Amino acid sequence: SGTVFDVTIEFGESSFSCRALLDTGNSLFEPFSSLPVIVAERKLFGDGFSVPDEKLRLVPCSCVANEGVLKAFKPDKLIVSSLNGKFETDGVYIAITDERIKNSDFKVLLHPQLVENIQEGKSINVFKT
């Protein structure tokens, strides 16, 4: 399916991989950089994972039931893979949620802008090799 992806989040010495689902309703952007925000379950990162406060950003969010903020961090690298190709970027923020993503097969909800890039073969803020 065009909506299911494999993702790897690299941060410091750690790497976290899982299945991700395209969330066409995700319109979250980090307010200062305007970079897209993806949402990840806290469980993906494990109990010992922490992000230093100076690396956290607060991202305003709203849904039908309420409004609030999510704590987000900028990974060293995000790798998104599908049958159509692979996309690597540091131009994204990862918002961590304590909520469980409804479909238990997925731990990450992707931002549509990232998926458009992989489908069109474009990249934003891609690492230079």
Secondary structure, 3 states (H helix, E strand, C coil): CCCEEEEEEEECCEEEEEEEEECCCCCCECCCCCCEEEEEEHHHHCCCCCCCHHHEEEEEEECCCCEEEEEEECCCEEEEEECCEEEEECCCEEEEECCCCCCCCCCEEECHHHHHHHHHCCCCCCCCC
